[in-house]
Amino acid sequence: MRGLTGKKAIVTGGAQGIGRAIANRLVSEGVAVTIADIHEDFGRSAAKELEADGGAVCFVHTDVADEASVENATAVTADRFGGIDLLVNCAAIFIMRGIEATVNEWRRIMDVNIMGQALCVKHVVPYMPARGGSIVNIASISGHIAQPGYLTYNATKAAVANMTRCMALDLATLGIRVNAVNPGTVWNANNERYHREELGLDRAQADRHPEIGGRHMLHRTADPEEIASAVAFLLSEEASYITGENLMVDGGYTAM
């Protein structure tokens, strides 16, 4: 992607799943990457593997719901790489509850999924160049549709979708673009475990299932790398005239 080589990025939630695929893709594009994640073992392992492949990578243990932790991650990244050009807000938790959700469940998911993204943007922007910074928030199709029993999660992702538009407006005068990627169902390790253990389905069966793969026009789930490609595009100069956009990467799910 044009304009990524030599840039410096933070990827929150970059130790596993979609975040790991994004970190992998950015490193392959010549980006120096900080993996900011609460899971230390996975984070250190991911950074070690990417460094072994020749990437400029570091891991910083980060709780995005803790402002001091976010401040530390941004400061370490700027010191290590000499600045921050790119931010990918991928860290999230999955509390799937309906109206029965407790106050603590609401507070926890909002602290991570909403406040976490807001705090990362707040503390990254001062390190970004006068023009050319780019931010991608990971939202979800769940922020645009109704799903049974998903009230807590869907509410936070809807907030991310509109927060992205507001951030784009506020940061446009600084030359910083802000967009969101909204994935459909992604076949990552957590989803694979859920489908196998709870539903007894392997990926081929899940893709054929009318309520899983069948919900998408393409009749399949996504690979994490397909989400990473969309993120890399929005971060790059190929998307230099795109900001405030919620890009659906959902195999046609929300168009049906």
Phi and psi in degrees as a GROMACS rama.xvg file:
@    title "Ramachandran Plot"
@    xaxis  label "Phi"
@    yaxis  label "Psi"
@TYPE xy
-63.7094  131.149  ARG-2
88.18  11.1917  GLY-3
-97.2434  -34.4253  LEU-4
-56.9949  129.798  THR-5
89.3475  -5.91064  GLY-6
-78.9857  163.154  LYS-7
-119.459  132.858  LYS-8
-134.979  152.52  ALA-9
-112.577  131.927  ILE-10
-119.519  106.908  VAL-11
-77.7173  147.941  THR-12
65.6111  26.4738  GLY-13
-84.5422  5.54311  GLY-14
-82.5583  -24.8817  ALA-15
-144.661  166.167  GLN-16
56.3758  -134.943  GLY-17
-60.6047  -42.164  ILE-18
-60.4982  -40.4299  GLY-19
-65.6116  -41.4744  ARG-20
-62.0928  -37.3256  ALA-21
-66.4476  -45.262  ILE-22
-59.1503  -44.9505  ALA-23
-57.4729  -46.8569  ASN-24
-64.7779  -43.5079  ARG-25
-65.3768  -39.97  LEU-26
-61.5665  -40.4752  VAL-27
-64.8938  -22.484  SER-28
-89.5857  3.85237  GLU-29
86.6278  21.0052  GLY-30
-93.0926  137.336  VAL-31
-81.1035  129.543  ALA-32
-127.153  132.33  VAL-33
-99.4543  123.871  THR-34
-89.1727  111.215  ILE-35
-106.379  108.786  ALA-36
-149.493  151.172  ASP-37
-81.2475  -17.8555  ILE-38
-92.1108  97.9348  HIS-39
-65.3744  -45.4341  GLU-40
-61.4325  -48.5218  ASP-41
-64.4148  -39.3186  PHE-42
-65.5152  -46.3846  GLY-43
-65.0862  -38.791  ARG-44
-64.0209  -43.8118  SER-45
-62.5245  -45.3925  ALA-46
-63.102  -40.5025  ALA-47
-63.3485  -42.5863  LYS-48
-65.4725  -41.8212  GLU-49
-70.2536  -36.2219  LEU-50
-64.8749  -38.4057  GLU-51
-63.6286  -26.6084  ALA-52
-87.2581  5.43972  ASP-53
98.05  6.12083  GLY-54
-82.1987  154.036  GLY-55
-90.1231  101.537  ALA-56
-139.741  142.398  VAL-57
-138.258  157.877  CYS-58
-113.548  134.694  PHE-59
-127.579  119.752  VAL-60
-62.4253  122.041  HIS-61
-141.501  130.016  THR-62
-107.315  107.093  ASP-63
-66.8144  -15.8173  VAL-64
-82.4191  -5.54409  ALA-65
-110.774  113.252  ASP-66
-60.9821  -39.162  GLU-67
-63.2138  -36.9979  ALA-68
-66.3047  -41.0684  SER-69
-65.1116  -44.1001  VAL-70
-57.3601  -42.1573  GLU-71
-64.0871  -44.0446  ASN-72
-61.7589  -41.6366  ALA-73
-68.9959  -40.3756  THR-74
-65.9404  -42.2463  ALA-75
-62.9572  -43.2099  VAL-76
-62.4591  -47.5968  THR-77
-62.4777  -38.0058  ALA-78
-70.7239  -40.8995  ASP-79
-69.9768  -43.731  ARG-80
-108.864  -6.72723  PHE-81
86.0865  25.2218  GLY-82
139.986  178.777  GLY-83
-138.617  122.737  ILE-84
-103.613  -30.5793  ASP-85
-133.576  145.311  LEU-86
-135.351  132.448  LEU-87
-119.853  115.063  VAL-88
-89.6721  92.2492  ASN-89
-111.566  -18.5943  CYS-90
-60.6296  134.539  ALA-91
-161.059  159.299  ALA-92
-121.893  159.347  ILE-93
-120.512  87.2189  PHE-94
-104.066  102.729  ILE-95
-98.572  97.9369  MET-96
-137.765  153.609  ARG-97
-96.3763  -147.138  GLY-98
-67.3129  -11.5536  ILE-99
-79.6462  -2.91313  GLU-100
-55.0915  140.689  ALA-101
-81.277  164.533  THR-102
-58.928  -41.7765  VAL-103
-65.1454  -36.9337  ASN-104
-65.5839  -43.4138  GLU-105
-60.7676  -47.2816  TRP-106
-64.1699  -40.2403  ARG-107
-65.2554  -47.3501  ARG-108
-69.9391  -35.5858  ILE-109
-69.7141  -36.5916  MET-110
-61.3636  -39.5714  ASP-111
-84.8142  -53.8861  VAL-112
-75.9384  -30.1093  ASN-113
-105.251  -62.3938  ILE-114
-60.7491  -36.3144  MET-115
-58.7127  -45.2645  GLY-116
-66.7657  -41.1493  GLN-117
-62.5949  -42.6022  ALA-118
-65.0728  -39.984  LEU-119
-63.8792  -43.0838  CYS-120
-63.5516  -45.2223  VAL-121
-53.9672  -43.3298  LYS-122
-93.2879  -14.1135  HIS-123
-84.098  -39.8658  VAL-124
-53.0899  -41.3398  VAL-125
-61.0228  -20.9435  PRO-126
-91.6464  -9.30841  TYR-127
-77.8889  152.9  MET-128
-65.823  163.296  PRO-129
-55.9865  -35.9224  ALA-130
-141.359  150.911  ARG-131
104.377  -4.30747  GLY-132
-70.1653  151.345  GLY-133
-145.01  136.424  SER-134
-126.661  135.979  ILE-135
-125.79  121.616  VAL-136
-95.0516  137.949  ASN-137
-91.6433  111.798  ILE-138
-101.535  -136.428  ALA-139
-173.566  154.913  SER-140
-60.0622  -22.9124  ILE-141
-64.4729  -17.9125  SER-142
-81.7464  -3.55395  GLY-143
-122.13  -5.42284  HIS-144
-133.571  167.967  ILE-145
-98.4311  136.96  ALA-146
-136.893  138.459  GLN-147
-65.6536  129.861  PRO-148
76.0914  10.2255  GLY-149
-111.092  19.0158  TYR-150
-50.511  -49.2365  LEU-151
-61.6429  -50.2841  THR-152
-66.7117  -46.8493  TYR-153
-63.1621  -36.3736  ASN-154
-62.7642  -40.2753  ALA-155
-69.5732  -37.1572  THR-156
-73.9939  -30.1794  LYS-157
-64.4561  -39.1479  ALA-158
-62.5603  -41.7144  ALA-159
-61.7806  -41.2744  VAL-160
-58.6245  -46.6234  ALA-161
-80.9507  -30.0002  ASN-162
-59.8721  -36.6128  MET-163
-60.5588  -44.2231  THR-164
-63.491  -43.1439  ARG-165
-65.5096  -42.2369  CYS-166
-62.4282  -41.9062  MET-167
-59.7409  -41.4176  ALA-168
-66.5262  -45.6197  LEU-169
-67.4715  -32.2718  ASP-170
-98.7411  -3.29647  LEU-171
-60.0958  -36.3673  ALA-172
-67.8673  -17.9673  THR-173
-92.2459  -0.728672  LEU-174
74.9778  22.7263  GLY-175
-105.258  124.783  ILE-176
-92.4949  142.492  ARG-177
-132.016  123.308  VAL-178
-135.862  168.669  ASN-179
-129.864  144.719  ALA-180
-106.974  132.171  VAL-181
-116.877  94.2817  ASN-182
-74.5949  152.506  PRO-183
-84.2335  -150.405  GLY-184
-73.1128  125.872  THR-185
-113.721  131.867  VAL-186
-85.7689  81.0494  TRP-187
-106.702  -175.457  ASN-188
-62.0027  -40.5276  ALA-189
-66.286  -44.2524  ASN-190
-66.315  -38.2878  ASN-191
-61.4348  -44.6545  GLU-192
-61.9148  -44.4164  ARG-193
-61.7376  -48.0115  TYR-194
-65.9916  -35.164  HIS-195
-74.3026  -47.4688  ARG-196
-79.8249  -38.5981  GLU-197
-91.925  -32.9425  GLU-198
-115.021  -10.7836  LEU-199
69.1438  30.8865  GLY-200
-116.008  134.924  LEU-201
-87.1922  -177.968  ASP-202
-65.1595  -42.5422  ARG-203
-59.8258  -41.0674  ALA-204
-68.099  -39.776  GLN-205
-64.0492  -39.9698  ALA-206
-65.1594  -31.7313  ASP-207
-83.4842  -15.2021  ARG-208
-69.2896  130.642  HIS-209
-62.873  -24.3791  PRO-210
-97.4076  2.32225  GLU-211
-122.156  -89.455  ILE-212
-60.5874  -35.2826  GLY-213
-66.3404  -15.7284  GLY-214
-75.1991  -14.704  ARG-215
-103.569  143.469  HIS-216
-56.3501  -35.2647  MET-217
-82.8334  -2.25124  LEU-218
55.8367  44.1715  HIS-219
-164.507  164.743  ARG-220
-86.4675  170.21  THR-221
-98.088  152.963  ALA-222
-83.95  145.263  ASP-223
-54.1697  -33.0425  PRO-224
-65.395  -26.482  GLU-225
-70.6167  -33.1853  GLU-226
-71.1025  -40.365  ILE-227
-61.9056  -36.382  ALA-228
-63.3528  -40.9608  SER-229
-66.002  -39.4823  ALA-230
-63.2371  -46.3447  VAL-231
-59.464  -40.7242  ALA-232
-59.7918  -49.7527  PHE-233
-66.2952  -30.6473  LEU-234
-73.9174  -26.7609  LEU-235
-83.0419  172.6  SER-236
-73.2249  -10.3857  GLU-237
-62.6592  -24.2347  GLU-238
-110.047  32.1418  ALA-239
-63.1221  -17.6828  SER-240
-111.758  22.1058  TYR-241
-116.774  120.649  ILE-242
-151.425  153.298  THR-243
72.3964  16.5542  GLY-244
-97.6407  139.958  GLU-245
-105.595  98.44  ASN-246
-84.751  120.703  LEU-247
-82.6088  120.875  MET-248
-119.856  74.3776  VAL-249
-134.94  16.8171  ASP-250
59.4514  24.0533  GLY-251
87.8604  7.82697  GLY-252
-54.8607  -52.434  TYR-253
-78.5512  -6.44085  THR-254
-89.7457  -8.89524  ALA-255
